[in-house]
């Protein structure tokens, strides 16, 4: 037992250093992509304060690095959504909390909003985002059942629109067209209008004018 422990101890600092370096690389990539979606691994290494060899040791290509960053963003978005109490209060209140929470995380990874659609098929991108979108899907369904959200529109359609709205807000901030507060306000206002059953109720109540026959 003593021999095993003595051999394993030197490996622990190395493994810990490796994890810290990998995280530094991911953090540097997220920061760079926010202002330069075309950032290279060499730029990432410089931003992280590491050698290029270290970056390539952890991530053999730019796509590998972007895949890892995407996975990290999905985990963080899902954690933020779960922490927003999606099962509590009305669906409308829960959705607003979730969108605010998701927006705070997505803002950090807004460079991926530009980069990923350029390198991944839409179906593959949706599949990778699926774990993060599950709580949003559930709240949409709950809102339709309660009458808060438009019941005539498919859940997947509404989910896709909400995803596109979040991405549009991120692109506006990246382009300097809006600051983060303006983008969040536009995001929430657009989401409310998209989901609301009020427009559906008005449309259903509107009388149909038929042309009289002569």
C-alpha positions as CSV (number, residue, x, y, z in Angstrom):
1,X,0.0,0.0,0.0
2,X,2.8,2.4,0.9
3,X,4.6,1.7,-2.4
4,X,1.5,2.4,-4.4
5,X,0.8,5.6,-2.6
6,X,4.3,6.9,-3.0
7,X,4.2,6.3,-6.8
8,X,0.7,7.9,-7.2
9,X,1.4,11.1,-5.3
10,X,3.7,12.7,-8.0
11,X,0.9,12.2,-10.6
12,X,-1.7,14.1,-8.7
13,X,-0.1,17.6,-9.1
14,X,0.5,16.8,-12.8
15,X,-3.1,15.8,-13.3
16,X,-4.3,18.9,-11.4
17,X,-2.0,21.1,-13.5
18,X,-3.4,19.5,-16.6
19,X,-7.0,20.2,-15.6
20,X,-6.1,23.8,-14.8
21,X,-4.3,24.3,-18.1
22,X,-7.3,22.8,-20.0
23,X,-9.6,25.2,-18.2
24,X,-7.4,28.1,-18.9
25,X,-7.4,27.2,-22.6
26,X,-11.2,27.0,-22.6
27,X,-11.6,30.3,-20.8
28,X,-9.2,32.0,-23.2
29,X,-11.1,30.6,-26.2
30,X,-14.5,31.8,-24.9
31,X,-13.0,35.3,-24.3
32,X,-11.3,35.5,-27.7
33,X,-14.3,34.2,-29.7
34,X,-16.5,36.9,-28.2
35,X,-14.6,39.5,-30.1
36,X,-12.9,37.4,-32.8
37,X,-14.8,34.3,-34.1
38,X,-11.8,33.4,-36.2
39,X,-9.3,33.2,-33.4
40,X,-6.6,30.6,-33.9
41,X,-5.0,28.1,-31.5
42,X,-1.9,30.2,-31.5
43,X,-3.9,33.2,-30.3
44,X,-5.6,31.0,-27.7
45,X,-2.2,29.9,-26.4
46,X,-1.0,33.5,-26.1
47,X,-4.2,34.6,-24.3
48,X,-4.0,31.6,-21.9
49,X,-0.3,32.3,-21.2
50,X,0.6,28.8,-22.4
51,X,2.8,27.3,-25.1
52,X,1.3,26.2,-28.3
53,X,2.6,22.7,-27.5
54,X,0.5,22.7,-24.3
55,X,-2.6,23.7,-26.2
56,X,-2.1,21.0,-28.8
57,X,-1.5,18.5,-26.0
58,X,-5.0,19.1,-24.7
59,X,-6.8,19.9,-28.0
60,X,-5.4,18.4,-31.2
61,X,-7.3,20.7,-33.4
62,X,-9.5,23.9,-33.4
63,X,-12.6,21.8,-33.9
64,X,-11.7,19.6,-30.9
65,X,-11.3,22.7,-28.8
66,X,-14.6,24.2,-30.0
67,X,-16.4,20.9,-29.3
68,X,-15.1,20.9,-25.8
69,X,-16.1,24.5,-25.3
70,X,-19.6,23.7,-26.7
71,X,-20.0,20.9,-24.2
72,X,-19.0,23.1,-21.4
73,X,-21.4,25.8,-22.4
74,X,-24.3,23.3,-22.6
75,X,-23.5,22.0,-19.1
76,X,-23.4,25.6,-17.7
77,X,-26.7,26.6,-19.5
78,X,-28.4,23.4,-18.2
79,X,-27.2,24.2,-14.6
80,X,-28.4,27.8,-14.9
81,X,-31.8,26.6,-16.1
82,X,-32.2,24.0,-13.4
83,X,-31.2,26.7,-10.8
84,X,-34.0,29.0,-12.1
85,X,-36.7,26.7,-10.6
86,X,-38.5,25.8,-13.9
87,X,-41.1,23.8,-12.1
88,X,-42.2,26.6,-9.8
89,X,-44.8,29.4,-10.3
90,X,-46.6,30.0,-13.5
91,X,-45.1,28.9,-16.8
92,X,-44.7,32.6,-17.8
93,X,-42.8,33.5,-14.7
94,X,-40.7,30.3,-14.9
95,X,-39.9,31.0,-18.6
96,X,-38.7,34.6,-17.9
97,X,-36.4,33.4,-15.1
98,X,-35.0,30.7,-17.4
99,X,-34.4,33.0,-20.3
100,X,-32.6,35.5,-18.0
101,X,-30.5,32.7,-16.6
102,X,-29.7,31.2,-19.9
103,X,-28.9,34.7,-21.4
104,X,-26.3,35.3,-18.7
105,X,-24.5,32.1,-19.6
106,X,-24.9,32.4,-23.4
107,X,-23.4,35.9,-23.2
108,X,-20.1,34.4,-22.1
109,X,-20.2,32.0,-25.0
110,X,-21.6,34.3,-27.7
111,X,-18.7,33.6,-30.0
112,X,-20.0,30.1,-30.3
113,X,-23.3,31.4,-31.6
114,X,-21.4,32.7,-34.7
115,X,-18.8,29.9,-35.0
116,X,-20.9,26.7,-34.5
117,X,-23.5,27.3,-37.3
118,X,-20.6,27.7,-39.7
119,X,-19.0,24.3,-38.8
120,X,-21.9,22.1,-37.7
121,X,-25.0,21.0,-39.5
122,X,-28.2,22.4,-38.0
123,X,-29.4,19.0,-36.9
124,X,-26.1,18.2,-35.3
125,X,-26.1,21.5,-33.5
126,X,-29.6,21.0,-32.2
127,X,-28.6,17.5,-31.0
128,X,-25.7,18.9,-29.0
129,X,-27.9,21.6,-27.5
130,X,-30.6,19.2,-26.6
131,X,-29.6,18.5,-23.0
132,X,-29.7,22.3,-22.3
133,X,-33.1,22.7,-24.0
134,X,-35.0,20.0,-22.2
135,X,-36.2,22.2,-19.3
136,X,-37.3,24.9,-21.7
137,X,-39.3,22.3,-23.7
138,X,-41.0,21.2,-20.5
139,X,-42.1,24.7,-19.5
140,X,-43.4,25.4,-23.0
141,X,-45.6,22.3,-22.7
142,X,-46.8,23.3,-19.2
143,X,-47.6,26.8,-20.5
144,X,-49.7,25.4,-23.3
145,X,-51.6,23.2,-21.0
146,X,-52.3,26.0,-18.6
147,X,-53.4,28.3,-21.4
148,X,-50.6,30.8,-20.9
149,X,-48.8,29.9,-24.2
150,X,-50.3,29.5,-27.6
151,X,-51.6,25.9,-27.8
152,X,-51.8,25.9,-31.6
153,X,-48.1,26.1,-32.2
154,X,-45.9,22.9,-31.9
155,X,-43.6,22.8,-28.9
156,X,-40.5,22.2,-31.2
157,X,-41.4,25.2,-33.3
158,X,-41.6,27.5,-30.2
159,X,-38.4,26.0,-28.9
160,X,-36.6,26.7,-32.1
161,X,-37.8,30.3,-32.2
162,X,-36.7,30.9,-28.6
163,X,-33.3,29.5,-29.5
164,X,-33.0,31.7,-32.5
165,X,-34.0,34.7,-30.5
166,X,-31.3,34.1,-27.9
167,X,-28.8,33.6,-30.7
168,X,-30.0,36.8,-32.4
169,X,-29.5,38.8,-29.2
170,X,-26.0,37.4,-28.9
171,X,-25.1,38.4,-32.4
172,X,-26.4,41.9,-31.8
173,X,-24.1,42.3,-28.8
174,X,-21.1,40.7,-30.7
175,X,-21.7,43.2,-33.5
176,X,-21.9,46.2,-31.2
177,X,-25.5,46.9,-32.2
178,X,-26.8,46.5,-28.7
179,X,-25.4,46.4,-25.2
180,X,-26.2,43.4,-23.0
181,X,-29.0,45.1,-21.2
182,X,-30.7,46.2,-24.4
183,X,-30.4,42.7,-25.9
184,X,-31.8,41.1,-22.8
185,X,-34.8,43.5,-22.9
186,X,-35.4,42.7,-26.5
187,X,-35.0,39.0,-25.9
188,X,-37.6,38.9,-23.1
189,X,-40.1,41.1,-24.9
190,X,-39.9,39.1,-28.1
191,X,-40.2,35.8,-26.2
192,X,-43.3,37.0,-24.4
193,X,-45.0,38.0,-27.7
194,X,-44.0,34.7,-29.3
195,X,-45.3,32.5,-26.6
196,X,-48.4,34.4,-25.5
197,X,-51.8,32.9,-26.0
198,X,-53.3,36.3,-26.1
199,X,-52.7,36.7,-29.9
200,X,-54.1,33.2,-30.4
201,X,-57.3,34.1,-28.4
202,X,-57.8,37.3,-30.4
203,X,-57.4,35.4,-33.7
204,X,-59.8,32.7,-32.6
205,X,-62.4,35.3,-31.5
206,X,-62.1,37.4,-34.7
207,X,-65.2,37.0,-36.8
208,X,-64.9,35.4,-40.2
209,X,-66.2,37.5,-43.0
210,X,-67.6,35.4,-45.8
211,X,-68.4,36.8,-49.2
212,X,-72.1,36.7,-49.8
213,X,-73.3,34.8,-52.8
214,X,-75.5,36.4,-55.3
